[in-house]
Amino acid sequence: MHWRNSDIMIETDVLVIGAGPSGSIAAKYAALGGANVILIDKKSEIGSPKRCAEGVSKEGLKFLGIEPQPIWAVKEIEGIRLVAPDGTDVWLNDEIKLPEAGYILERKVFDKHMAMDAGRAGAEIKIKTLAKSLKKEGDHYIVSCESMGKEFDIKTKILIGADGPESHIGRWAGLKTGTKPKDMESGVQFEMCNVKMKNHSVLEFYFGSVAPGGYVWIFPKGEDIANVGLGIIQTETDKTAYEYLVDFVESCPATKDAKIVELNVGGDPVGGLVKDLSSDNILIVGDAAGQVHPLTGGGIINGMTCGMFAGEVAAKSIKNGDYSQKQLSEYDKRCKYLLEDKMNKYLKVRDYLASLSDDELNSIAATFQDVEFEEISAVELVKKLVKISPKALLKLGKLF
Ligand SMILES: Cc1cc2nc3c(=O)[nH]c(=O)nc-3n(C[C@H](O)[C@H](O)[C@H](O)COP(=O)(O)OP(=O)(O)OC[C@H]3O[C@@H](n4cnc5c(N)ncnc54)[C@H](O)[C@@H]3O)c2cc1C
């Protein structure tokens, strides 16, 4: 990061860097709380390209007070199919309660709508604006930006870093926000048409050596359209995520005749919350803060929930004229209360699942065929796993 002073200086109460879902909602709630807010993103089109399988839970949207709109909630999900390496599959749908079921989004539309909500709440939005460097001066930050060949600085009382999985903002500010390579899932995905799923309203998950340290997903977006992707932990294998995906797509009956219309690549920080969520004059949210479910890799709802907390806390701090870490630590407390305990448990479940061989997964799937499920949620699945597998009981017995 090289600092360069610019002649143009814009002043604001709150600057949010990154107009992904976490940043946009932070900007919205900061503006609703009465702060002057600027939201910037380096992209010329918010939400594009997507780096996401686009699944969100109904409960999560409801908690955030967001009413699903057909323009961005493109597919309602009615169940789950879990597939073992030998093809044994477990169907979880029909009469089972699905508290974590939800929608497949069109992120390119959703992200833009979340930014519009921030704009409607009063935030100023600057697209195609890159934050290049920052420095702390007294009781504020100055962020050096570039937009369409022009350089300018933004002076802000509170900086919110919502700059995604490859985040620089926290690190530039001297916070401990790094993700270890073993905790960064490499994600790659094709959006495909001509996908022949057994049921086009069900999420499919494939486990085992098809995706070491992660899983393969097929998330339906329409009658024959789906996001087909996988996440792997790169330190577990020499093959690339892309090579795993090509192998999977060519061999899976649902996708072998499908056509690729989009390629999405991205990292997913699944190691839990970063060490420093805030410091004087700064908050870190979303993927940049490790607010991703360690087991599923889903980060939209967690990031948005914490983004909402960040916006509320920032607005309150502006009202009180106090931007110190002590004041901002309310944000840390709320995030940790919501996520820390659950994340620590799911990190253990993730490690356990990654330790299973294909044979072990096959025999678990076979036993699952006879298990009665009352509801489907990650917690319920782990509880059932513990009941049927002595190894799981040993490793995860007291977790949930
Ligand atoms: C392959 C894959 C599949 C996934 N599938 C799912 C899923 O199905 N469900 C789910 O919930 N989650 C999923 N995730 C995770 C999800 O995509 C993220 O958790 C979510 O996008 C995080 O939102 P965010 O706002 O924190 O960051 P992002 O959405 O990454 O937004 C960050 C924004 O910051 C901007 N930015 C970065 N640096 C700068 C800068 N210096 N200046 C200006 N702007 C900057 C970027 O342009 C970007 O718009 C998946 C991730 C991957 C990689």
The ligand as a Tripos MOL2 file, in Angstrom:
@<TRIPOS>MOLECULE
LIG
   53    58     1     0     0
SMALL
NO_CHARGES

@<TRIPOS>ATOM
      1 C1        -17.9300  -20.5250   -5.1610 C.3       1 LIG1
      2 C2        -18.6450  -19.8970   -4.0170 C.ar      1 LIG1
      3 C3        -19.9570  -20.2600   -3.7230 C.ar      1 LIG1
      4 C4        -20.6360  -19.6650   -2.6520 C.ar      1 LIG1
      5 N1        -21.9320  -20.0220   -2.4330 N.ar      1 LIG1
      6 C5        -22.6300  -19.4310   -1.4240 C.ar      1 LIG1
      7 C6        -24.0110  -19.7450   -1.1860 C.ar      1 LIG1
      8 O1        -24.6240  -20.5440   -1.9040 O.2       1 LIG1
      9 N2        -24.6360  -19.1290   -0.1710 N.ar      1 LIG1
     10 C7        -24.0040  -18.2220    0.6310 C.ar      1 LIG1
     11 O2        -24.6270  -17.7070    1.5850 O.2       1 LIG1
     12 N3        -22.7150  -17.9000    0.4200 N.ar      1 LIG1
     13 C8        -22.0080  -18.4560   -0.5950 C.ar      1 LIG1
     14 N4        -20.7170  -18.1000   -0.8220 N.ar      1 LIG1
     15 C9        -20.1240  -17.0500    0.0090 C.3       1 LIG1
     16 C10       -20.6810  -15.6770   -0.4130 C.3       1 LIG1
     17 O3        -20.4880  -15.4690   -1.7920 O.3       1 LIG1
     18 C11       -20.0030  -14.5860    0.4030 C.3       1 LIG1
     19 O4        -20.0900  -14.9520    1.7710 O.3       1 LIG1
     20 C12       -20.6660  -13.2240    0.2160 C.3       1 LIG1
     21 O5        -20.5530  -12.7510   -1.0950 O.3       1 LIG1
     22 C13       -19.9860  -12.2340    1.1630 C.3       1 LIG1
     23 O6        -20.4880  -10.9460    0.9630 O.3       1 LIG1
     24 P1        -19.5780   -9.6950    1.2880 P.3       1 LIG1
     25 O7        -20.4400   -8.5080    1.0730 O.co2     1 LIG1
     26 O8        -18.8980   -9.8600    2.5910 O.co2     1 LIG1
     27 O9        -18.4000   -9.7320    0.2120 O.3       1 LIG1
     28 P2        -18.4660   -9.7110   -1.3820 P.3       1 LIG1
     29 O10       -19.7720  -10.1680   -1.8760 O.co2     1 LIG1
     30 O11       -17.2360  -10.4170   -1.8430 O.co2     1 LIG1
     31 O12       -18.3420   -8.1600   -1.7220 O.3       1 LIG1
     32 C14       -17.1350   -7.4570   -1.5330 C.3       1 LIG1
     33 C15       -17.1700   -6.2420   -2.4370 C.3       1 LIG1
     34 O13       -16.0280   -5.4200   -2.1370 O.3       1 LIG1
     35 C16       -15.5570   -4.8540   -3.3450 C.3       1 LIG1
     36 N5        -14.1590   -4.4660   -3.1260 N.ar      1 LIG1
     37 C17       -13.1330   -5.2760   -2.7640 C.ar      1 LIG1
     38 N6        -11.9980   -4.5450   -2.6110 N.ar      1 LIG1
     39 C18       -12.3310   -3.2480   -2.8850 C.ar      1 LIG1
     40 C19       -11.5840   -2.0280   -2.9150 C.ar      1 LIG1
     41 N7        -10.2780   -1.9890   -2.6020 N.pl3     1 LIG1
     42 N8        -12.2230   -0.8750   -3.2500 N.ar      1 LIG1
     43 C20       -13.5540   -0.9110   -3.5760 C.ar      1 LIG1
     44 N9        -14.3000   -2.0350   -3.5740 N.ar      1 LIG1
     45 C21       -13.6960   -3.1810   -3.2200 C.ar      1 LIG1
     46 C22       -15.7360   -5.9880   -4.3620 C.3       1 LIG1
     47 O14       -15.7950   -5.4800   -5.6820 O.3       1 LIG1
     48 C23       -17.0690   -6.5950   -3.9150 C.3       1 LIG1
     49 O15       -18.1730   -6.0630   -4.6070 O.3       1 LIG1
     50 C24       -19.9890  -18.6900   -1.8680 C.ar      1 LIG1
     51 C25       -18.6660  -18.3270   -2.1500 C.ar      1 LIG1
     52 C26       -17.9980  -18.9100   -3.2100 C.ar      1 LIG1
     53 C27       -16.5940  -18.4820   -3.5100 C.3       1 LIG1
@<TRIPOS>BOND
     1     1     2 1
     2     2     3 ar
     3     2    52 ar
     4     3     4 ar
     5     4     5 ar
     6     4    50 ar
     7     5     6 ar
     8     6     7 ar
     9     6    13 1
    10     7     8 2
    11     7     9 ar
    12     9    10 ar
    13    10    11 2
    14    10    12 ar
    15    12    13 ar
    16    13    14 ar
    17    14    15 1
    18    14    50 ar
    19    15    16 1
    20    16    17 1
    21    16    18 1
    22    18    19 1
    23    18    20 1
    24    20    21 1
    25    20    22 1
    26    22    23 1
    27    23    24 1
    28    24    25 2
    29    24    26 1
    30    24    27 1
    31    27    28 1
    32    28    29 2
    33    28    30 1
    34    28    31 1
    35    31    32 1
    36    32    33 1
    37    33    34 1
    38    33    48 1
    39    34    35 1
    40    35    36 1
    41    35    46 1
    42    36    37 ar
    43    36    45 ar
    44    37    38 ar
    45    38    39 ar
    46    39    40 ar
    47    39    45 ar
    48    40    41 1
    49    40    42 ar
    50    42    43 ar
    51    43    44 ar
    52    44    45 ar
    53    46    47 1
    54    46    48 1
    55    48    49 1
    56    50    51 ar
    57    51    52 ar
    58    52    53 1
@<TRIPOS>SUBSTRUCTURE
     1 LIG1         1 GROUP 0 **** ****
